[in-house]
Amino acid sequence: MNLSGNGMKMKVFSGNANRELSEKICSELGVPLGSCEVGTFSDGEITVNIDETVRGYDVFLIQPTCPPVNDNLMETLILMDGLKRASAGRINAVIPYYGYARQDRKTKAREPITAKLVADLLTRAGADRVLTMDLHAGQIQGYFDIPVDHLLGGPILADYFKNIVDEETVVVSPDLGGVARARNFANLLDLPIAIIEKRRPKANVSEVMNVIGDIEGKNVVIIDDIIDTAGTITKAAAVLKNFGALKVYACCTHPILSGPAVERIDNSEIEEFVVTDTIPLSEEKRIDKIKVVSVSKLFAEAILRINKNESVSKLFDRLRS
C-alpha cells in the first residue's frame, strides 16, 4: 500500500496479545512492525521498552484485550503511557477485540459498568483515537470522549460463505438480542433469517427453545459476535437439527473459546465454525471444524485511511457492493 498522502509519518507497534495479526496488518501496509520489548519482572509487573523514536509520528498500537484480559489491558495502558511520554504525535489504540464489553450496563444494584471504566483508562493513558471491531454493544462507542472507528466483521464472514450457501439457506440468530446482527449478515448474502426464541413457561420449569422462521429441509448459518464457552451456539445447533435443518454452519467475529468450548464445538451438530483472527487461537483450539478468516486487510485499510485523514465509513460502501 502507498503510504504517501496528507497524514503524519506512521509507525505500528504491538503488545503480546496477537502479534501474528499485527504482523499481517504490517505486511498489508508494507511497513515494519515497530521494535519494542514487552515483558515482566520476576514479581509479575509488566515492563516496556520502546526501542525506536516515535516523536511526532502517527502511532498505531495493535492489541486486542483478549484472555488473559487483565495482562493484555495493562500492556496496552503501559505501552500507551510510554508512547505518550516519548512525544508520539498521535496515539491510535487498535483494539480488534474489546475486552469487558459484556459489562456495558447495570443489571443489578451496586454493579460496575466496567466497559466504561476501560474506556476511561484507555483515554487517560494517552489514546487519541480507538479503532475496534464488532463491539458487543454499540453504545460503548459513546463511553469514549475521543473518536472511535467501529469496523464490522460481518462482510468478511459473509465473503467466506458466498461459495457455500444457496438461495435456500437461512441465517439464524441464536437469541432475540442478535436479530439486527443476523439481519445485516443475511442482507449481505440476500438470504432470509430465522430466530431462536428461548423462554421459561413458568418458574422452576426448564427453558424451552423454539424456532421462529422456516428452516425445515434447509441449510442454516448461525451468527454471533462473541463465542465464549459455546454453550448457547451448540444448543442452538441441536435445536435447529431437531426442527429439520439439514447442515448447520456457525460463525462469529471474536472466538474466545474458553473452558469446554472447543470440545463442545467438536462434538456438536455444527459442520463448520468460521471465526476471524481478532483473537489468536492456540494450537489445541485449531480443530478441523474451526476455520479462520483474517481481518488484517480491513484493519490495514482502516489504518491507512485514518493516517491520511480519509473516511473510514467508505470502506463499508465498497464491502457491501
ROLUM-673088 format. One line per 3 residues: for each residue x, y, z of N, C-alpha, C. Coordinates in pm, whole numbers, plus 50000, padded with zeros to 5 digits. Example, Ala and Ser with C-alpha at 12.3 -4.5 7.8 and 13.67 -1.06 7.14 Angstrom:
51319 49431 50780 51230 49550 50780 51320 49670 50780; 51285 49775 50708 51367 49894 50714 51290 50003 50787
***
This chain:
50084 49881 50000 50000 50000 50000 50087 50125 50000; 50044 50227 49929 50118 50352 49924 50087 50435 50048; 50191 50470 50123 50171 50545 50246 50187 50694 50226
50206 50739 50103 50215 50883 50080 50077 50944 50090; 50071 51069 50131 49941 51134 50146 49952 51250 50241; 49837 51290 50296 49834 51408 50382 49860 51375 50527
49870 51247 50563 49885 51209 50703 50027 51224 50754; 50042 51214 50888 50174 51212 50950 50246 51082 50915; 50376 51082 50935 50451 50958 50920 50399 50856 51021
50392 50731 50978 50326 50627 51056 50425 50527 51114; 50395 50482 51237 50463 50366 51293 50359 50277 51360; 50382 50145 51353 50289 50047 51409 50363 49964 51513
50300 49951 51631 50357 49870 51739 50254 49767 51784; 50303 49667 51858 50215 49562 51909 50262 49517 52046; 50166 49480 52130 50198 49410 52253 50206 49261 52225
50187 49180 52326 50199 49035 52312 50067 48964 52282; 49956 49038 52280 49824 48974 52272 49802 48899 52141; 49840 48961 52028 49814 48898 51898 49917 48949 51797
50041 48910 51817 50147 48958 51729 50130 48906 51586; 50072 48788 51571 50051 48733 51437 49962 48825 51354; 49852 48873 51414 49765 48966 51343 49837 49097 51315
49912 49146 51413 49987 49271 51395 50083 49260 51277; 50152 49147 51266 50246 49126 51156 50174 49119 51022; 50056 49058 51021 49978 49052 50897 49933 49192 50854
49891 49272 50950 49848 49409 50918 49966 49490 50864; 50082 49476 50926 50202 49546 50878 50240 49500 50738; 50224 49372 50711 50253 49320 50577 50161 49383 50474
50032 49397 50509 49937 49462 50418 49973 49609 50396; 50021 49674 50502 50056 49816 50494 50191 49838 50425; 50275 49736 50427 50409 49750 50372 50502 49827 50463
50479 49817 50595 50566 49883 50693 50615 49778 50792; 50732 49800 50852 50779 49704 50953 50705 49724 51085; 50693 49618 51162 50637 49629 51296 50741 49696 51385
50699 49799 51457 50790 49875 51541 50858 49788 51645; 50979 49826 51680 51058 49748 51775 51029 49792 51918; 50976 49701 51996 50955 49726 52139 50958 49593 52213
50996 49599 52337 51002 49479 52420 50899 49491 52531; 50813 49391 52542 50712 49387 52647 50732 49258 52725; 50772 49270 52850 50799 49153 52932 50749 49174 53074
50793 49088 53164 50752 49101 53304 50874 49086 53395; 50870 49157 53506 50969 49138 53610 50936 49009 53686; 51024 48968 53774 51005 48843 53848 50882 48847 53938
50838 48968 53976 50719 48979 54061 50590 48989 53980; 50600 48980 53847 50481 48983 53762 50448 49119 53704; 50516 49225 53748 50490 49357 53692 50536 49363 53546
50460 49436 53464 50490 49447 53321 50596 49554 53298; 50692 49523 53213 50795 49619 53175 50792 49640 53024; 50811 49765 52981 50804 49800 52839 50927 49882 52801
50988 49848 52688 51095 49928 52630 51063 49953 52483; 51048 50080 52445 51023 50117 52305 51159 50152 52245; 51201 50073 52147 51341 50077 52101 51367 50172 51985
51270 50253 51947 51292 50348 51838 51211 50474 51863; 51251 50582 51798 51185 50710 51821 51042 50709 51766; 50953 50774 51837 50814 50792 51791 50776 50940 51791
50872 51027 51818 50845 51171 51830 50779 51224 51702; 50659 51275 51716 50588 51335 51604 50522 51236 51510; 50531 51107 51537 50473 51005 51448 50326 50978 51480
50256 50931 51379 50119 50880 51395 50133 50733 51432; 50115 50702 51560 50145 50568 51611 50015 50487 51624; 50020 50364 51573 49908 50271 51584 49954 50154 51671
49889 50137 51785 49921 50028 51877 49814 49920 51864; 49854 49803 51813 49760 49694 51789 49764 49597 51907; 49650 49584 51975 49647 49498 52094 49503 49466 52132
49452 49347 52097 49320 49309 52149 49330 49280 52298; 49227 49316 52372 49228 49288 52516 49153 49157 52542; 49209 49050 52482 49153 48916 52493 49221 48843 52609
49174 48724 52645 49238 48649 52754 49387 48624 52727; 49474 48642 52827 49444 48691 52963 49416 48840 52961; 49289 48876 52979 49242 49011 52953 49311 49116 53038
49335 49088 53166 49394 49189 53252 49540 49217 53215; 49615 49111 53182 49754 49129 53138 49759 49211 53009; 49673 49176 52913 49675 49246 52785 49627 49389 52797
49531 49414 52884 49486 49551 52907 49598 49634 52970; 49665 49579 53070 49774 49653 53134 49889 49678 53036; 49921 49581 52953 50021 49604 52849 49983 49723 52761
49856 49728 52722 49808 49837 52638 49825 49972 52706; 49784 49980 52831 49791 50106 52905 49936 50151 52924; 50024 50058 52959 50164 50092 52984 50234 50130 52853
50205 50058 52745 50262 50093 52616 50219 50234 52573; 50091 50265 52591 50043 50397 52552 50106 50507 52637; 50123 50480 52766 50189 50578 52851 50332 50603 52804
50402 50496 52767 50537 50510 52715 50540 50590 52586; 50446 50562 52497 50439 50635 52370 50408 50783 52392; 50318 50810 52485 50282 50949 52514 50402 51025 52570
50475 50962 52663 50590 51028 52724 50707 51039 52626; 50703 50960 52517 50805 50970 52413 50765 51068 52303; 50660 51145 52326 50616 51254 52236 50561 51206 52103
50489 51092 52104 50420 51049 51982 50322 51158 51939; 50314 51180 51807 50225 51285 51757 50079 51254 51780; 50040 51130 51757 49903 51084 51783 49909 50935 51816
49830 50893 51913 49828 50753 51954 49692 50695 51920; 49692 50595 51832 49569 50528 51790 49568 50388 51851; 49473 50363 51939 49461 50230 52001 49380 50141 51908
49445 50043 51847 49378 49948 51757 49346 49824 51840; 49218 49808 51874 49175 49703 51966 49076 49613 51892; 49126 49513 51819 49036 49427 51740 48925 49364 51824
48959 49321 51946 48858 49270 52039 48866 49352 52168; 48753 49412 52205 48746 49500 52322 48697 49419 52441; 48790 49382 52530 48754 49306 52650 48668 49388 52745
48593 49320 52827 48498 49378 52924 48376 49441 52855; 48361 49418 52724 48248 49478 52653 48113 49425 52699; 48111 49305 52756 47983 49248 52801 47938 49306 52934
48025 49383 53000 47987 49453 53123 47959 49599 53088; 47854 49619 53008 47827 49750 52949 47713 49827 53015; 47648 49766 53115 47536 49834 53179 47511 49771 53316
47435 49843 53398 47397 49787 53528 47274 49700 53513; 47283 49577 53562 47168 49488 53560 47118 49459 53701; 47192 49502 53802 47151 49485 53941 47218 49593 54025
47175 49605 54148 47228 49709 54236 47378 49690 54260; 47448 49802 54270 47591 49808 54306 47680 49734 54207; 47638 49730 54080 47717 49663 53976 47797 49767 53897
47926 49745 53875 48005 49842 53797 47975 49832 53648; 48002 49939 53575 47995 49939 53429 48139 49938 53379; 48197 49819 53373 48340 49806 53351 48381 49847 53210
48294 49832 53112 48327 49875 52976 48355 50025 52972; 48281 50102 53053 48304 50248 53061 48435 50277 53134; 48464 50202 53239 48589 50220 53312 48709 50196 53221
48703 50090 53140 48813 50060 53048 48830 50173 52946; 48718 50227 52897 48725 50340 52803 48795 50459 52868; 48763 50487 52994 48827 50598 53066 48977 50572 53085
49013 50447 53116 49154 50413 53136 49234 50431 53007; 49177 50386 52895 49246 50399 52767 49268 50546 52730; 49166 50627 52753 49177 50769 52722 49280 50836 52812
49273 50805 52941 49366 50864 53037 49510 50823 53009; 49530 50701 52960 49665 50651 52931 49728 50718 52810; 49644 50780 52725 49701 50855 52613 49639 50830 52477
49536 50747 52467 49475 50721 52336 49408 50847 52282; 49436 50879 52156 49370 50991 52088 49255 50942 52000; 49257 50814 51966 49155 50755 51880 49154 50606 51905
49038 50543 51886 49025 50398 51901 48971 50340 51771; 49033 50231 51727 48985 50155 51613 48956 50014 51663; 48832 49970 51649 48792 49840 51703 48698 49770 51607
48652 49651 51645 48563 49573 51558 48454 49506 51638; 48333 49513 51589 48217 49442 51644 48211 49448 51796; 48193 49569 51848 48170 49585 51992 48045 49509 52030
48047 49446 52147 47932 49368 52191 47807 49455 52202; 47826 49578 52241 47715 49673 52250 47757 49803 52182; 47678 49848 52088 47714 49967 52011 47732 50092 52096
47659 50099 52209 47666 50220 52291 47803 50241 52355; 47889 50139 52352 48023 50153 52410 48100 50263 52336; 48069 50287 52208 48134 50396 52136 48112 50529 52209
47996 50543 52271 47965 50666 52343 48031 50677 52478; 48097 50570 52524 48169 50575 52652 48300 50652 52638; 48345 50671 52514 48470 50743 52488 48442 50890 52458
48534 50976 52501 48528 51117 52465 48629 51149 52354; 48675 51045 52285 48765 51057 52171 48701 50984 52053; 48747 51009 51930 48686 50941 51815 48703 50789 51822
48598 50717 51782 48601 50571 51775 48558 50529 51634; 48642 50452 51568 48608 50393 51439 48572 50246 51463; 48450 50210 51425 48395 50078 51457 48381 49996 51330
48470 49899 51312 48466 49813 51194 48370 49696 51216; 48324 49638 51105 48229 49527 51110 48292 49401 51052; 48278 49291 51125 48332 49164 51078 48238 49089 50987
48110 49126 50986 48009 49057 50907 48044 49041 50760; 48088 49148 50692 48120 49134 50549 48233 49034 50521; 48329 49023 50612 48439 48928 50593 48388 48785 50608
48303 48762 50709 48243 48629 50728 48150 48595 50612; 48072 48695 50568 47979 48672 50457 48055 48633 50330; 48170 48696 50308 48250 48665 50190 48292 48517 50190
48322 48463 50308 48360 48322 50318 48244 48231 50277; 48122 48271 50316 48006 48184 50294 47946 48197 50154; 47993 48292 50075 47932 48313 49943 47936 48188 49856
48041 48108 49871 48054 47988 49789 47997 47863 49856; 47938 47881 49975 47882 47767 50049 47730 47769 50048; 47672 47888 50066 47526 47899 50078 47460 47896 49941
47330 47864 49942 47247 47878 49823 47123 47956 49862; 47033 47977 49768 46917 48061 49794 46821 48000 49896; 46840 47871 49927 46756 47805 50025 46815 47810 50166
46934 47867 50181 46999 47875 50312 46932 47983 50396; 46929 47962 50528 46868 48058 50621 46972 48101 50725; 46979 48231 50750 47066 48285 50856 46987 48285 50986
47051 48239 51095 46981 48223 51222 47047 48306 51331; 46965 48380 51405 47011 48447 51526 46989 48353 51644; 47092 48330 51728 47076 48235 51840 46990 48287 51953
46954 48416 51949 46865 48473 52050 46804 48602 51995; 46709 48656 52069 46639 48777 52024 46732 48898 52018; 46833 48901 52104 46925 49014 52108 47014 49025 51986
47030 48917 51910 47118 48919 51794 47047 48934 51661; 46918 48973 51664 46839 48978 51541 46895 49080 51442; 46932 49198 51490 46984 49302 51400 47112 49254 51332
47198 49187 51409 47324 49135 51353 47294 49030 51244; 47200 48940 51274 47164 48835 51177 47102 48895 51051; 47019 48997 51069 46955 49060 50954 47059 49127 50863
47154 49198 50924 47258 49263 50844 47342 49161 50768; 47375 49051 50836 47453 48944 50773 47373 48880 50659; 47245 48856 50682 47159 48796 50580 47146 48887 50458
47139 49018 50482 47128 49113 50371 47251 49107 50281; 47368 49084 50340 47491 49074 50260 47487 48954 50165; 47416 48849 50206 47408 48726 50126 47273 48711 50056
47185 48808 50079 47050 48805 50020 46975 48678 50060; 46973 48653 50193 46909 48534 50248 46804 48572 50352; 46707 48484 50378 46610 48508 50485 46671 48477 50622
46601 48517 50728 46651 48489 50862 46548 48410 50943; 46598 48345 51046 46514 48280 51147 46572 48316 51284; 46493 48296 51387 46534 48337 51522 46504 48223 51619
46599 48196 51707 46573 48101 51814 46523 48177 51936; 46405 48141 51979 46343 48206 52096 46357 48115 52217; 46405 48172 52325 46420 48096 52450 46325 48153 52555
46251 48066 52621 46160 48115 52725 46137 48006 52829; 46097 48049 52947 46058 47956 53054 45907 47967 53073; 45832 47860 53051 45686 47867 53066 45644 47915 53204
45716 47872 53308 45690 47918 53443 45811 47887 53530; 45811 47939 53650 45925 47921 53740 45955 47774 53764; 46082 47743 53773 46131 47607 53802 46099 47506 53692
46067 47558 53573 46045 47471 53457 46158 47497 53359; 46214 47391 53301 46329 47407 53213 46297 47493 53092; 46402 47559 53040 46389 47652 52929 46345 47580 52802
46253 47643 52730 46205 47589 52603 46263 47672 52490; 46318 47605 52387 46373 47676 52272 46285 47650 52151; 46244 47757 52087 46156 47749 51970 46221 47824 51854
46190 47784 51732 46247 47849 51614 46138 47929 51544; 46164 48059 51526 46073 48146 51452 46128 48159 51310; 46058 48103 51214 46104 48103 51076 46108 47962 51019
46116 47954 50888 46112 47825 50818 46253 47776 50790; 46294 47667 50857 46428 47611 50835 46422 47464 50794; 46305 47406 50794 46295 47262 50766 46344 47230 50626
46437 47133 50617 46492 47092 50489 46590 47191 50429; 46641 47283 50511 46732 47386 50460 46862 47387 50540; 46970 47434 50476 47094 47460 50547 47082 47592 50622
47151 47602 50735 47141 47723 50816 47281 47771 50857; 47290 47902 50880 47414 47963 50929 47380 48044 51054; 47433 48003 51169 47415 48078 51293 47525 48183 51302
47488 48307 51337 47589 48412 51351 47579 48476 51489; 47695 48501 51549 47703 48572 51677 47828 48659 51675; 47838 48751 51771 47958 48836 51774 48070 48772 51855
48036 48715 51972 48134 48654 52061 48090 48512 52094; 48182 48418 52085 48157 48282 52135 48256 48256 52247; 48204 48233 52368 48290 48214 52484 48297 48064 52516
48201 48013 52590 48204 47870 52625 48132 47783 52523; 48067 47845 52425 48000 47776 52313 47875 47699 52356; 47826 47722 52477 47706 47653 52522 47584 47692 52441
47564 47822 52422 47445 47871 52351 47444 47824 52207; 47557 47837 52139 47558 47809 51995 47548 47660 51966; 47605 47575 52052 47594 47430 52028 47453 47381 52061
47389 47439 52163 47249 47405 52191 47160 47451 52077; 47191 47569 52024 47114 47621 51911 47124 47528 51790; 47244 47476 51766 47264 47385 51654 47181 47259 51670
47174 47207 51792 47094 47086 51819 46945 47114 51798; 46900 47231 51844 46758 47268 51826 46725 47279 51678; 46811 47342 51601 46787 47358 51457 46779 47223 51386
46865 47131 51427 46859 46995 51371 46725 46928 51405; 46681 46947 51530 46553 46888 51573 46436 46945 51496; 46450 47070 51451 46343 47135 51375 46356 47110 51224
46448 47022 51185 46453 46981 51045 46560 47044 50959; 46653 47119 51018 46761 47177 50937 46851 47067 50882; 46908 47090 50764 47000 46993 50705 47139 47011 50763
47220 47098 50706 47353 47126 50759 47350 47254 50842; 47423 47252 50953 47430 47369 51041 47572 47424 51040; 47585 47549 50995 47713 47620 51000 47701 47728 51108
47816 47772 51158 47816 47878 51258 47934 47970 51233; 47921 48095 51276 48032 48189 51261 48024 48297 51368; 48138 48355 51397 48144 48467 51491 48269 48548 51462
48270 48672 51513 48387 48759 51495 48494 48728 51598; 48453 48712 51724 48550 48701 51833 48544 48562 51899; 48638 48473 51868 48636 48337 51926 48716 48328 52056
48652 48359 52167 48721 48346 52296 48747 48198 52325; 48645 48116 52308 48655 47969 52320 48723 47927 52451; 48662 47967 52561 48717 47931 52692 48653 47802 52744
48717 47743 52846 48662 47625 52912 48635 47512 52814; 48512 47458 52815 48481 47340 52732 48441 47375 52589; 48464 47497 52544 48412 47543 52415 48455 47455 52298
48583 47427 52286 48634 47352 52170 48576 47211 52168; 48570 47147 52284 48513 47012 52292 48366 47014 52254; 48293 47115 52301 48151 47126 52267 48131 47143 52116
48212 47228 52054 48201 47250 51910 48234 47123 51833; 48339 47055 51876 48383 46933 51808 48277 46823 51815; 48203 46819 51925 48101 46714 51944 47961 46758 51904
47949 46876 51847 47818 46933 51817 47771 46898 51677; 47652 46947 51643 47594 46928 51510 47652 47026 51407; 47741 47114 51449 47795 47217 51360 47892 47154 51260
47870 47182 51130 47956 47130 51023 48088 47206 51019; 48078 47338 51015 48195 47427 51013 48168 47546 51103; 48271 47586 51175 48260 47702 51263 48364 47804 51216
48318 47914 51158 48407 48011 51094 48425 48132 51187; 48551 48167 51211 48585 48276 51303 48687 48367 51236; 48705 48486 51294 48812 48575 51248 48931 48564 51342
49039 48632 51306 49161 48626 51387 49180 48748 51476; 49069 48811 51520 49081 48919 51617 49141 48869 51748; 49115 48742 51778 49171 48675 51896 49253 48556 51845
49378 48541 51891 49458 48428 51842 49408 48295 51898; 49415 48192 51815 49376 48058 51860 49501 47977 51889; 49507 47921 52008 49619 47834 52043 49609 47705 51962
49716 47629 51959 49723 47509 51875 49612 47409 51909; 49579 47393 52038 49478 47295 52077 49337 47336 52035; 49320 47464 52000 49189 47511 51955 49173 47502 51804
49277 47469 51732 49272 47466 51586 49227 47328 51537; 49103 47296 51565 49047 47168 51522 48994 47181 51380; 48964 47069 51317 48922 47068 51176 48795 47148 51152
48705 47148 51249 48577 47219 51229 48593 47371 51229; 48699 47421 51291 48715 47566 51305 48799 47621 51191; 48741 47714 51115 48809 47780 51004 48830 47928 51040
48948 47980 51008 48983 48117 51045 48997 48203 50920; 48928 48319 50919 48947 48418 50814 49010 48542 50878; 49093 48611 50803 49169 48721 50861 49103 48856 50840
49116 48940 50942 49066 49078 50935 49180 49175 50904; 49298 49122 50874 49417 49207 50861 49403 49311 50750; 49348 49270 50636 49337 49363 50523 49242 49479 50557
49131 49448 50621 49035 49552 50658 49097 49649 50759; 49166 49596 50860 49230 49684 50958 49340 49768 50892; 49416 49708 50801 49521 49783 50732 49463 49899 50652
49353 49874 50581 49291 49980 50503 49235 50089 50593; 49177 50050 50707 49125 50149 50801 49238 50233 50859; 49348 50168 50896 49465 50240 50950 49517 50339 50847
49526 50298 50723 49575 50386 50618 49484 50507 50600; 49353 50484 50604 49258 50594 50590 49265 50691 50708; 49280 50637 50828 49294 50723 50946 49420 50807 50934
49530 50744 50893 49657 50816 50878 49646 50929 50776; 49569 50906 50670 49553 51006 50564 49436 51101 50589; 49370 51085 50704 49253 51167 50737 49143 51151 50633
49121 51027 50590 49015 50996 50495 48901 50921 50565; 48788 50913 50500 48670 50848 50558 48692 50698 50575; 48660 50648 50694 48665 50504 50720 48534 50438 50678
48425 50510 50689 48294 50451 50657 48283 50411 50510; 48361 50475 50422 48356 50439 50280 48405 50297 50255; 48482 50243 50349 48523 50103 50339 48402 50012 50327
48297 50043 50401 48181 49955 50407 48091 49972 50286; 48097 50091 50223 48024 50107 50098 48079 50011 49993; 48212 49994 49992 48274 49904 49897 48249 49758 49933
48253 49727 50063 48233 49588 50107 48091 49541 50078; 47994 49634 50083 47855 49596 50060 47825 49576 49912; 47909 49634 49827 47881 49627 49683 47916 49492 49623
***
